[in-house]
């Protein structure tokens, strides 16, 4: 989608998602973003005005912190107050950069941090866009709690489908008393009053577990998962199916684990082929950190170094440099179901593969990935299948 205007109490900004795609029907902001900004500026809600107006300028430079901003809507709207953004998403960070530039904002006025960076030492205003899963929220609240004080304004937002009793309980357990607003345009707000007490428990992340038997070279091996990584507490069934049907290859080759998650697939490829060099790629900073720790837990990384890249698919890899790409593509972007991510992964794989190189994809049968692969590669074969999943192989010719 091309840029769309977003009206806020601080003026109108033009926003777009990243990477820009005129075929993408999804916009870069929603009712939850708008609801938070209006209440921050002091607009009364149906239950009264428990927060606002809050003067963002009262926060010290960098002490207005925006966590989980989807495409930079909140950060761009509040750019005049020199906010700090914390995100786990490379795409969200790049969208923020692009949207700041689109609206004539000097990017140096905004501090862009990832979930792997040390958070600011002091937070005066904390704005939280509730993520899809509770794990990432739990981890980030634990990491930010030492920086929050009793005077910190904490305001969360999300669509009604994203905010549950368990969401409110996390805020209350880690930061202080919490309540929610009434719904408005299917969005809700979270109001939290930090009370300065220590959290009831230590941060439980990252999680480590042993893989089950019957999955080839990874059977019984240890996996490390940072918060927010897909299926962080167990091996997802699609990946398990792929692990049982990986190609048998030998000799020096460049293998890419695309959308690597915790890195279990790329690590399996490295163990199965001692001469392979593996590159792990994901747009999640948490995922790439997990993949690196999983790899180091199972492979002598000093003797066999691997590459770990946070980025937009294979855009950062030199063209025609990979021999094998392994991929379990997501079909959701936040709450939206979309085939756009898989399409970019498949087209990027074709560009990254050498002639004769192969892309191996696992997915639910009903997703019809074979149609896309035949359009992009001109060929597609079924390597394995059961009633639910299919492993497809496409060759760069």
Steps between C-alpha positions, in 0.01 A plus 500: 500500500615855431515748789172587672430800725468445874334782694633547855469770768849611394414533133464278197776264395536283189583138575574180312605148582840357409596396244267716296273296274216664306317164504500484880148595622604539864567847643777594742278603793175392661235600755722397793772747399244778458326423832826518697608831349162664561497397865861602544397845379216510754188405305243359747393142453165339579625399846651840583857616462731287715805623307578818310560750397862392526758745378754284315740794515521453876690177448876525489650452149472132417286430810178480299518136398285330235503119513373280219403774255375300199605727211620815678160672528542593868868587471445720194201682654704577814834563329516861623544362855814300413360157590685172533350214302557137602404233248570136424420548132752603237210587269340722765829679560554561129139613462558750780813634330315534170196665660715748692673599176166517315377753756816712499625385842872489568556131590764605753222641721362148558693223671432161339579202722436129458376256763859378533633846595530637853185707570522865609606551862194717570148482355256784569230406247464138389272426205448132423346358186397156627666226292329191363647272767536551874858373512656803331292736714608318815867518405486869410312603815758316709784672314340845535384466861830629654469816286139573596427714808184584696446811289523320166189518282437152358244471223447190289283444195376224275199365323241324718616164362852574629425607859390232744484452877843338479636814328382723785632251756849528350504879534373473857742228606808672357428875526195577717119540517342471157159548342361526151274739313173433328531400137495763228503397134605152617805642681580519872746682721695375802561733794779392737623686809852389594534456876876453523485150645724226362339260255346190653737273305817520296493523122449138381644562153676351309353148513704189427361155428609167354355396166306174469634184340420395145600823324834403352827660606326743738341223711546573869710812438465829687317801356513857634201731457485869585161655565280559198649227281242281328418190708749598768400222740472204264592387149225600258356219292591653163868531591493149644371368168771685307772369734392146417529564124806722452696438180803273532787709370876486536795716412573872528188704447329814627176421686257773606247453779250765388263620771721304737308544826699317767737362235414132540474435123829670409675326789368166374638578153840580651508176699390292200764650271829585677625683190205738473514867591168617647346847502209565736261780399196645674337841537471445879795601715382253766489219245852556371633514857322169566640344184854598592468349847338182367780462245772553759334249734523226238788582262862597561451859385871581526587226253190555286391863517154582365348832393207658685310777323205714604335637188224498243523146369796442270534862390835531678654191339699528176307372201553140388704405808289225663482131416208410726231710668285343773178683584192470721328827403256679731158586363412770754617860530400583857127407499453520123509188282711569192698316234720804443775377731521159331499664157797723592685205653452289187599774254797592719607136510500472123724807475736367770540147362768390257391311189408152614442624855185392680235657722333257744176626653270348761143619541142401562361327193208743471731801453572397141866602498561278196308748283725790603818295464409389147436862403831617643731206421317336211507170688400342831514143631355338811784365714277372783142533618246383753137589565591848634842605370695493178872552432557656158822527298558765233821521296667810354559418134 
